[in-house]
Amino acid sequence: MKILRESLQNAPIIMRGNYPYFIHPLTDGIPQIEPSLLKDAVNELIKRINTDSFNKIITVEAMGLPIGVALSLTLNKPLTVVRKKSYSLEGEVEVHQKTGYSTGKLYINSVKPEDKLLIVDDVLSTGGTIVAVVEGIRKIGATISDIVVVVNKNKNIEKIEKKVGMKIKSIVNIDIIDGKVIVKE
């Protein structure tokens, strides 16, 4: 976890309105994603989950993709991507997402009621994405075994956990103070 921790501590911060946004390879693809960083994150994710409790991984485009793909290849489990555009396929579920800096629709495909899912994402900030995805999965009737994120930036994760009805696991918890990423112990 040393590589992940150090890369976060060196991440630049930009402001999107009043919202401090950190820029990191695993959350933005900038700068490039080094294989060692991705391996570090995936190995830490695996330590936090029961790999026998799910049969499919689900993630959200865009930055959930590198993590989801690496996890899928490592665990040899299929990956479903929640998209930002509709494909109008049978069974597609539309959900509304509201984050700290945007709103939009997300579309869930390829999830069946009998699926047992691991939700994986790059970062938890406001919780808007996770809450929307969980609502969509529950509408379908599938089971969620775990929710895991690489970086938790939310200061009140218990409030989001209450909304989704389960614990959200993270590798690293951070705060942004005086324009710097602070990795919490």
C-alpha positions, 0 to 999 in steps of 0.5 A: 500500500506504500505506492498508493499512499505516496501517490495520493500524498503527492496528488495535485488539487484543483477547485471545481467551484467550491469543491476541492478535487484531487487528481490521481492516476486511479481516479482520473487517469492523470498522470498515467496509471503505472502497473505497480500502482494498479497492482498495489490497489487491487491487492489491497482490495482483495484483502478486504473482500470475501472473493467467494461471496460474489459471482460478478464485479460491477463498476462505473465508467470511467475510472472504475474501469481500470480497477474493475478490469484488473480485479476481474482478471486477477479473480477470473470473474466477469465484469459489468460496467455501469454506463453513462449512456443508454443502450436501450437493451432489455432489462436496462435500469436507469438511475439518477446520479448526483455528485459534488460537481455533476448530475446525470443518468447512469445505466445498468445492464447485464445484471440479473436477479440471481447475481451476487455482485461486488461493487467496486469504484475508484473514489467515494466523495459525496456517495452519489454514484454508489447510492444510485448504483445500489438503488438500481441493483436493488430494483433489479433484485440482485444481491450486493455482497460488498461495496469497496472503493480505493479512496474514501474522501467522505467525512461522513461515510456512516450517512452513506452506509445508512442510505445503502444499508451496508458497510462501504470498505475502502483502502485509504481514507483521505482528507484535503487540508490546505490544498494537500491530500492527507492520508488518514491512518 
